[in-house]
Amino acid sequence: MWKHFGFSIIFTIICLALSAYWGYTHGPEAGVKTMLTALTVTAILAVMEVSLSFDNAVVNASVLRGWDHFWKMLFLTVGIVIAVFGMRLIFPVVIVAVTADMGAMEVVNLALNDPKSYSAKLMAHHAEIAAFGGAFLLLVFLNFFLDEEKDTHWFRFLERRLAHLASVPAMSVFVALIALLVMAANIAEETRLAVVMAGIWGIVVYIGVQVLSHLLGGEPEIDENGNAIAHDSNGAPTGVVKAGFGGFLYLEVLDASFSFDGVIGAFAITSDVVIIMLGLAIGAMFVRSMTIYLVDKGTLDAYIYLEHGAHYAIGALAFIMIASGTGLHIPEVITGLIGVAFIVWAVIASIQYRKQQEKLNS
């Protein structure tokens, strides 16, 4: 257990120490009280991030299990830097800088010295963020189930029909565009174009990453576990590294889509961007550790419906993000509980399936 979560625990201690220092030294009433408040809020944000992103860890594991040690470590090192500083600190700053026509350093100063104004500027563009993330996650959900070769079904009545629809060209993109049009029809006209463009970019980025992964990995073979195997001109397997690069980009964009919801939800709890970054960083690190743990322990093979549950949770999150972009407020606790509920349900169903198989084989 320490092998997989040891660094995350050390990282958590460091972040909590930084949070305590920040709370003790900043604010008009800085002191022990503000320090304890900062620690409490940081812990709450960390738990929220883990609950919102546990399904992300399962999907990450399904992609990562075909990779070698190098790509797994790159995912844990470079990936976590991008996840923590890129998506949870720099990207919100970039959004505010571009949309408010401000300089990056001006936005940073605003975030540190007037976090409420910074939060207001970021939240003003929640619809565009929700459209991008919702469209991307919806395609992740749809393309898992719209697969003619998929023969493992949890909810058979629904999933068999979805698999049958996979024969329709671009079915997942069709559904995503319909969802985007419905969203656009329920928002103010002055923001409609920006929201639609953001959603289209979510679709373009998803397909673009798939294209890049395909070009880098060639036409891979599929082994008995469903993992891609590409070969060089001499027939030696090389696709792990090539496909790993495309897969690495895919996982980072997937994490970005999940982080949008976490960042927006965090501002409902506190407007202190330093506390937000520290709390979400702890959660992001534990999600990374859980991903590696699931891969190393073969959890996806042991629990046959776990990946299904994670994708249902992703589908629910996608629709929640799209709905929230129209102004419908859905509490973050509900968003997190839906994901956890699907994961727990999938684990229970997998255990029941395994017991049934053992009885049939005995």
Sequence and secondary structure as in RCSB ss.txt:
>XXXX:A:sequence
MWKHFGFSIIFTIICLALSAYWGYTHGPEAGVKTMLTALTVTAILAVMEVSLSFDNAVVNASVLRGWDHFWKMLF
LTVGIVIAVFGMRLIFPVVIVAVTADMGAMEVVNLALNDPKSYSAKLMAHHAEIAAFGGAFLLLVFLNFFLDEEK
DTHWFRFLERRLAHLASVPAMSVFVALIALLVMAANIAEETRLAVVMAGIWGIVVYIGVQVLSHLLGGEPEIDEN
GNAIAHDSNGAPTGVVKAGFGGFLYLEVLDASFSFDGVIGAFAITSDVVIIMLGLAIGAMFVRSMTIYLVDKGTL
DAYIYLEHGAHYAIGALAFIMIASGTGLHIPEVITGLIGVAFIVWAVIASIQYRKQQEKLNS
>XXXX:A:secstr
 HHHHHHHHHHHHHHHHHHHHHHHHSSTT SHHHHHHHHHHHHHHHHHHHHHHHHHHHHHHHHHTTS HHHHHHH
HHHHHHIIIIIIIIIHHHHHHHHHTT  HHHHHHHHHH HHHHHHHHHTTHHHHHHHHHHHHHHHHHHHH  TT 
   SSHHHHHHHHHHTTSTTHHHHHHHHHHHHHHHTS HHHHHHHHHHHHHHHHHHHHHHHHHHHHH S EE TT
S EE B TTS B HHHHHHHHHHHHHHHHHHHHHHHHHHHHHTT   HHHHHHHHHHHHHHHHHHHHHHHHTTHH
HHSTTHHHHHHHHHHHHHHHHHHHHTT    HHHHHHHHHHHHHHHHHHHHHHHHHHHHHH 
